[in-house]
């Protein structure tokens, strides 16, 4: 729910490009379904009414998604298995951080490869 307006030196408002998470899009849709008006949602989330309307148009596409919290967009080019690797890797990293374990980038890459290979074996 970031503030989207960026005031330039000339004093005019200029809209800043903000990426919205899929989780937030689902939240907006849920509030609309509980009879909150589009204009009220736009004001509440500091976004244009057309943006809220776009979320509502893509409702069916967004409903079936089970993605990691930080995901802002989907790509049709990326295989589903990589989305699953990303989700499991985020869980792994969060568990390590919770235990105050430090992990290197190389170790994280090795773990991602291991998760990928394990998922490949399960799908074959």
Helices and strands as residue ranges (DSSP letters): E 5-7, E 13-15, H 22-33, H 38-44, H 49-57, H 59-63, H 80-98, H 105-123
